[in-house]
Amino acid sequence: MPLSANNPDRTSWLHVGKNSDFPIQNIPFGVFLTRDDIITIGTRIGDTAIDLGALHQLGYFEGIPLTDDIFLQDSLNDFIADGRKTWRAV
């Protein structure tokens, strides 16, 4: 069964160029430093970096069982260990 996340008709609320390597169907996870030198886990849609730690603190992942500090780490290890169901929910 195909994943709905991979549907080529799915669009983002952010502008994403037609030839972008990171459309809504291809969301990478990575670790970066914020402007305030805070280590956080984030993602990218198009040319926009998204701070998942900030979104988590604002309650955007309510209903997804995540620890308070899951996105405030210097590696993806704990997040990846939570499994595919969690990554897809995020």
N, C-alpha and C positions, 0 to 999 in steps of 0.2 A: 504494500500500500504506500503510495507516495506521501511524503510529508507536506503538510499545508505550508510550512515555512519555506519550502523550496518552490512554491507556486510562482512562476514568472510574472503573473499578474498582480502579485502582492506589492503594495507601495508603502513608502515610509512617510511620516509626517515631516521629515527633513528632506530638503532638496538633495537628490543624488543624481549626478551626471550619468548619462546613458552608458558610458564606457567605464564607470567606476569599478575598481576591484572589490569594493565593499558595499554592495547594495544590501537591502534588507534580507536577502536570501543568503548572504555570506558575512556573518557577523563574527569577527575574531575577538578573542579575549587576550588581554595583556596587562602588564604591570607598568605604571608610570608615576611620575611625580607631578603633583598639582603645582600651581603657581606659588602656593604657600609651603612647598617642599614636603607635602604629605604623600606618603606612599599609598597608592590605591590601585585596585583592579578596575579596569575599564574596558571599553569596547569602542568600536568606530563604525559609524554609518556614513558612507560617502567620505567627505573630508571633515566630519565632525567627530571629535573625541567625546566620549560619554563616560563620566565618572560614576561607576556603579556604586561605590561607597557612599557618595552623596545621595544618590537615588534611594539607596537602602535606608539611610538615616531619615529621609523624608517620607518613608512608608510606601514607596512604589512597589515593593515586593511582598506586601502583606499577603498572607496565605501560602507563601513559599517558605518551607522550613529552613531558614538560614540563621547561623549564629550572628550575633551583633557585629563581630569583627571579621566576618568572612571576606569582605572586600578591602580590608585595611591591612593587608599582608604583603610581604615582598616576594611572594611566589603564588602561582596558581594552584599549588599542590592540594590544599584543602578544598578549594572550590571544585577542582576536577575530580577529587575523590568522592564528592557528593553524587556524582554520576550524571548520566545523560538526561535523565528526567529533570534534574535541577537546572542544568545548562539551558535546556530548551524552554523551561518555564521562565527563566530570567530573560 
